[in-house]
Amino acid sequence: MEPYASALLFLHADTRRPPDIWVQRPQDDEARQVSRSWAEDRLEEHLLIPEVVRFPSSDGRLVVAQLTVPRDIDSDDPVPAVVWVHGGGIRQNRYGWHPRRAYAILYGLNQYLAQQGYMVLAVDYRGSIGYGRDFRVAPHLDLGGGDLDDLLAAARYLKNLNQPRAGKVGIWGISYGGYLTLQALVQAPSAFDAGIDVAGVVDWEEWAHDPGGLWIRGRMGDVLENTDLYRERSPLHHLERLAAPVLVLHGTADQAVPVLQSFRLVDALVRAGKRFDVGIYPGETHAFTYRSTWRDAMARVERFFAETLR
């Protein structure tokens, strides 16, 4: 009787190789790569390997992060730094390229920033998976609280480095990472010198109605019962504290975080006289789909950090 399958196809990625399809046959000693994402093999030589680091948060809880340091830096000059905040809350930063397209692109952009001379610190704040149940459920009724403390600890970690020394520090993230970016900028105005919000929530009370759902009710309870908490943890209601410049990126066809969130943010930033830039992408979804959007977004990210952190 013939076996049902004669080979296993799987998606593989690591610190040197982006996601590609590999095949493993029972009779073979090693798997074989059958697709190739890189245009040139030598591109792998330019990649920087992150170092896993740990540092205490404000309550003593250890936070795990990945630090990528640029090559050939002058030990006497401070190096601009960027804190990367993953989305979802329930995810974690994969050590290397991510098999999910949007996160692979974002990992590549952080690699590019490191190659342009920025230190990049990707943080697994509390709520991230992979660190046990207590760490995972810690943000219950505390969105933008303890997880924000972990990001502020990341900023302190960078500023306390001796070699290399950190200069100005920026922060950026997508989705829930965009929310935590804004939360950091309004709750700790002196911690970061600039921030980029990609499709982040600014008003939890509004988001609980559109689109709403189990994600927010399971973390913040019923909006009618916890209205004060919803408002307290919404950056939109604290923009008077904002001191650093912010870049806002969002797609108009975003169903996870409606673009109205960013429209309200921009309107409030204008009325408050704050320094900001914005990129709105017609027809784009939550994690961006079109190559032209990614190209424009990457250019904006690079330009914004160059203007604010260097």
C-alpha positions in Angstrom: 0.0 0.0 0.0 1.4 3.4 -1.0 1.9 5.9 1.7 -0.5 8.8 1.8 2.3 11.3 1.6 5.9 10.9 0.5 7.2 14.3 1.7 6.6 17.0 4.2 6.4 20.6 3.0 6.8 23.3 5.7 7.5 27.0 6.0 10.8 27.9 7.7 12.4 31.1 8.8 15.3 32.0 11.1 17.6 34.9 11.9 19.4 34.6 8.5 16.6 33.5 6.2 13.1 34.9 5.7 10.1 32.6 5.2 10.5 30.0 2.5 9.1 26.6 1.6 11.2 23.6 2.5 10.7 19.9 1.8 11.7 16.9 3.9 11.5 13.3 2.6 11.7 10.3 4.9 14.8 9.0 3.2 16.6 12.3 3.3 19.0 13.4 6.2 18.2 17.1 5.7 15.4 19.3 4.5 15.8 21.1 1.2 14.8 24.7 0.4 12.4 24.8 -2.6 11.5 28.5 -2.7 13.8 31.5 -2.4 12.6 34.9 -1.1 16.0 36.7 -1.4 16.8 38.2 -4.7 20.4 37.6 -4.0 22.1 35.0 -1.7 24.6 37.5 -0.4 21.8 39.6 1.3 22.1 37.2 4.3 25.6 38.5 4.9 24.3 41.9 5.8 21.8 40.8 8.5 22.3 41.6 12.1 21.6 38.9 14.7 19.5 40.1 17.7 20.8 39.5 21.3 18.2 38.3 23.8 18.3 40.6 26.9 16.4 40.9 30.1 15.7 43.8 32.4 13.4 44.5 35.4 10.2 46.4 35.1 9.0 48.8 37.7 7.6 46.0 39.9 10.7 43.8 39.5 9.2 41.5 36.9 11.7 40.5 34.3 11.0 41.6 30.8 12.5 39.7 27.8 13.5 41.7 24.6 15.7 41.4 21.6 18.4 44.0 21.0 19.9 44.5 17.6 23.0 46.7 17.5 24.4 48.2 14.3 27.8 47.4 13.1 30.8 49.7 13.0 29.6 52.3 15.5 31.8 54.9 17.1 32.1 54.0 20.8 32.3 57.7 21.7 29.1 58.8 19.9 25.6 58.1 21.2 23.5 55.8 19.0 19.8 56.6 18.3 17.6 53.8 19.5 14.1 52.5 18.7 11.8 50.4 20.8 9.5 48.1 18.7 6.1 47.1 20.2 4.4 44.1 18.6 0.7 44.0 18.1 -2.1 41.9 19.5 -1.0 41.9 23.1 -1.1 38.1 22.9 1.8 37.7 20.5 5.5 37.7 21.0 8.6 38.8 19.0 9.9 35.8 17.0 13.6 35.3 17.2 14.3 36.0 13.5 12.0 36.4 10.5 8.3 35.8 11.1 6.3 33.4 8.9 3.4 35.9 8.9 3.9 38.3 6.0 3.2 41.6 7.7 5.5 40.8 10.7 8.2 39.5 8.3 8.1 42.9 6.5 8.2 44.8 9.8 11.1 42.6 11.0 12.9 43.5 7.8 12.2 47.2 8.4 13.7 47.0 11.9 16.7 45.2 10.4 17.0 48.0 7.9 16.8 50.6 10.7 19.6 48.7 12.5 21.7 48.8 9.4 21.1 52.5 9.1 22.7 53.0 12.6 19.8 52.6 15.0 19.7 50.2 18.0 16.4 48.3 17.9 14.9 46.8 21.0 11.9 44.5 20.4 10.1 44.0 23.7 7.8 41.2 24.9 5.8 43.2 27.3 3.4 41.6 29.8 0.5 40.0 28.0 2.9 38.4 25.5 2.7 34.6 25.0 5.5 32.2 25.9 6.2 33.4 29.5 3.6 31.6 31.5 -0.1 32.1 32.5 0.5 34.9 35.0 2.5 37.0 32.5 -0.1 36.3 29.9 -3.1 37.4 31.9 -1.4 40.3 33.7 -3.1 43.0 31.5 -6.6 42.1 32.7 -8.3 45.3 33.7 -5.0 47.0 33.2 -4.5 47.7 29.5 -1.9 50.4 29.1 -0.7 49.9 32.7 1.8 47.2 33.6 2.5 46.6 29.9 3.3 50.3 29.5 5.6 50.0 32.6 7.5 47.3 30.7 8.1 49.6 27.7 9.2 52.4 30.0 11.7 49.9 31.6 12.9 49.3 28.0 13.6 53.0 27.6 15.5 53.0 30.9 17.5 49.9 29.8 18.6 51.6 26.6 19.5 54.8 28.4 21.6 52.9 31.0 23.7 51.1 28.4 27.4 51.9 28.5 28.5 50.3 25.2 27.1 51.4 23.0 25.6 54.5 24.6 22.0 55.3 23.5 21.2 58.7 22.2 17.6 59.8 21.5 15.0 57.0 21.8 11.9 56.5 19.7 9.1 54.0 20.0 6.8 52.5 17.4 4.3 49.7 16.9 1.4 48.3 15.0 -2.2 47.7 16.2 -2.0 47.2 20.0 1.6 48.2 19.6 0.4 51.5 18.1 -1.9 52.0 21.1 1.0 51.4 23.6 3.1 53.8 21.6 0.5 56.5 22.0 0.0 55.5 25.7 3.7 55.9 26.3 3.9 59.3 24.7 1.0 60.7 26.8 1.6 59.0 30.1 5.4 59.4 30.2 6.1 62.4 28.0 9.8 62.5 28.7 10.5 58.8 28.1 10.6 58.9 24.3 11.7 61.5 21.8 9.3 60.4 19.0 6.7 57.8 18.3 5.0 56.1 15.3 1.5 54.7 15.6 0.5 52.2 13.0 -3.3 51.5 13.1 -3.5 51.8 16.9 -6.6 52.4 19.1 -6.8 55.8 20.7 -10.3 55.5 22.3 -11.2 52.2 23.9 -14.8 53.3 24.6 -15.5 53.9 20.9 -13.6 50.7 19.9 -15.8 48.7 22.3 -18.8 49.7 20.2 -17.0 49.5 16.8 -15.9 46.8 16.3 -16.1 45.6 19.9 -16.1 41.9 20.7 -14.6 39.4 23.1 -11.0 40.8 22.8 -11.9 44.0 24.7 -14.6 42.7 27.0 -12.3 39.9 28.2 -9.6 42.5 29.1 -11.5 45.6 30.2 -14.9 44.2 31.2 -18.2 45.7 30.1 -17.8 49.3 28.8 -21.0 50.5 30.6 -19.7 49.1 33.9 -16.1 50.3 33.5 -16.5 53.6 31.6 -14.0 55.5 33.7 -11.4 52.8 33.2 -12.0 52.8 29.4 -11.5 56.6 29.3 -8.5 56.6 31.7 -6.6 54.2 29.5 -7.5 56.0 26.2 -4.7 58.2 24.8 -7.2 60.5 23.1 -8.3 61.9 26.4 -4.7 62.8 27.5 -3.2 64.5 24.5 -2.5 67.7 26.4 0.5 65.8 27.9 2.0 64.9 24.5 5.4 66.4 24.1 7.1 64.3 21.4 6.3 64.4 17.7 4.2 61.5 16.4 3.6 59.9 13.0 0.2 58.2 12.3 -0.2 55.5 9.6 -3.6 53.8 8.9 -5.6 52.2 6.1 -9.2 53.2 5.3 -10.4 49.6 4.9 -9.1 48.5 8.4 -11.8 46.3 10.0 -9.8 45.5 13.1 -9.2 49.1 14.1 -11.5 51.5 12.1 -9.6 54.4 10.5 -12.0 56.7 12.4 -9.7 56.1 15.4 -6.9 57.9 13.6 -9.2 60.5 12.1 -10.2 61.5 15.7 -6.6 61.4 16.8 -5.5 63.7 13.9 -8.4 66.1 14.6 -7.4 66.3 18.3 -3.7 66.8 17.5 -4.6 69.7 15.2 -6.8 71.3 17.8 -4.1 70.8 20.5 -1.4 72.3 18.3 0.8 69.2 18.5 3.6 68.2 16.1 2.6 65.3 13.9 2.6 63.8 10.5 0.1 61.3 9.0 -0.2 58.8 6.1 -3.7 57.5 5.3 -3.9 54.7 2.7 -7.2 54.4 0.8 -8.5 50.8 0.6 -5.8 49.4 2.8 -6.4 46.8 5.5 -5.2 46.5 9.1 -1.7 45.1 8.4 -1.4 46.6 4.9 -1.6 44.6 1.7 -0.2 46.5 -1.2 3.5 46.8 -2.0 3.1 50.5 -2.8 1.7 51.1 0.7 4.6 49.3 2.4 7.1 51.3 0.3 5.5 54.6 1.2 5.2 53.6 4.9 8.8 52.5 5.1 10.0 55.7 3.6 7.9 57.7 6.0 9.2 55.7 9.0 12.8 56.2 7.9 12.4 59.9 7.3 10.5 60.5 10.5 13.1 58.8 12.7 15.9 60.5 10.9 14.3 63.9 11.5 13.5 63.3 15.2 16.2 61.0 16.6 19.4 62.1 14.8 
